[in-house]
């Protein structure tokens, strides 16, 4: 079999491939064994957070998502070391936590900068210019637009991750973006540059466009319907 | 503009104090909970909920009271999961309800748990809703401190632990059994049903799963009675509904109305109608998984039964309006891509069906398809619907087949135009899975043949191409 082709060559040209999907991440130690807490260098704060999560559920395995959140908040992304430490605290295998982490879009399995910008490109945002907004965030940061549409790309200096994202549940703000887990919209493409400058300058990002500053679209007037005004109970 | 909102769940929601326990109590909050523990038997509450006809607000529209009554009696550990994993494109009502009035939800959860003898409750909130999860965390801590949660609530002997559990970004976790797996700390794959969660759910115990808006209604029904609740809405769709309206409208957002108001009142009256100079072309009446409707259906009442009769569904109550600037084939592709991305891959019709639907729709917008491909797309959707473990596959198949059927002319036109132009478009190439390169510019024989297949006029330049010697 002289003409044997290695499997990588079968991957279609132009098809973005996450290497983690085909080759997996390099395992640190045995992924199938439960690591001992004494073998990993788990920071106390991380261990305590995970243990507190475990205590909140009838079954401690339920804490796997909270534990991965804790790892991500500690290290900025779900590092293989962090996952090993969480596995040691939870007494599960690192492979188990890896399998959970790789299922969920918000768990980042690669270095992802200090700030993350998720731009919604789903139906309502697309209609109102979500793709153009993603273009603008890429231009403002120097992130690769092709990569940004497929799982995220880092800015030229590595400090900001920009990623197209599926519906974030804020279609009323369309087109919108989530900057460090805070929602902003509706955004003009020009807002991208402002937001990135504010982010880099350590300022508050787009205060007028924050979801939390938004009012109900129907105004502040309460219903005058007698069935509502005569109610008992909550919101009386 | 005669239409006004009927704010019950969103009453006083403009007051930021409502998110705190003191603010909530100043508006009568937790008085129903005290009344329930003080003077109501659990069965009375279940009956009242069943009598009210409250239908689940998360999408399926199943009777909430019936769901509670399915839970077995007896002393085993029972669970409640509040589904706050609102991820359906177009839906953002739960976000508003949790952010502005978290205690209304908590009060509903406590009352429902008391009624069904539940001792452990969870709010599964999507990980993206960080602000709202923080608000819930604070509200839950306040409720514990006030003695509305924890051990021996108000001296009744009933214990209830409530945990706010953040997801981590997966649409599938809004499916109730996938939510249970995620809550058990696993990948969020749906389970085979039956057994249904009411019999065997979280940790193998009987589990009640309800949407945020459904549970937010509970305290109002218990306080004012089933008849009061039924005075709102229609016979089969009682109550009010928080409707999320987005897309090509002037005032997108959440509006609370009685069920049964007309779609026109919602889209034109409340949301202000299409943008300047635009017209409504189509709309999803119940989130991205509902088959699209056209302006001809604009005067239908917005209720579970009327939407079902029109061949669509009310779903989570999320209207996405597409105006005449929107290309329906591209919208179908966006929709299909979302479900392809979110398919968990556990069952074949959904994993493969969403994948091939995306590939075929990409060919349509690139001009590499023929009208026959549209029939294949339709038949693939038919093979997905009803054949999956959960409804995610159906959720793509229903709107896509509705778009192909209702806007077939536009699909054919897109195919034809792209073909005439010699496959110039690189649109859709970004996730081109089959490695197909677009053809050279200009008009070729193949294009001409395609045009003939479709019986559309052939442009002059293409006719000249026909005279080229063959072979």
Interface residues (C-beta under 8 A of the other chain):
Chain A: X12 X13 X14 X15 X16 X56 X57 X58 X59 X61 X62 X63 X64 X65 X66 X68 X69 X99 X100 X103 X104 X105 X106 X107 X118 X121 X122 X123 X124 X126 X127 X128 X146 X149 X150 X166 X167 X168 X169 X170 X171 X172 X174 X178 X181 X182 X183 X211 X212 X215 X216 X217 X218 X220 X222 X223 X225 X227 X228 X231 X232 X233 X234 X235 X236
Chain B: X4 X5 X6 X7 X8 X9 X10 X11 X12 X13 X14 X18 X24 X27 X28 X29 X30 X31 X32 X77 X86 X87 X88 X89 X90 X91 X92 X94 X95 X96 X99 X101 X103 X104 X107 X120 X126 X127 X128 X129 X130 X131 X161 X163 X165 X166 X167 X168 X169 X170 X171 X182 X183 X184 X185 X186 X187 X188 X203 X219 X220 X222 X223 X224 X228 X231 X232 X244 X245 X246 X247 X248 X251 X252 X253 X254 X255 X270 X271 X284 X288 X318 X320 X322 X323 X326 X331 X334 X335 X338 X341 X342 X344 X429 X430 X431 X432 X433 X434 X435
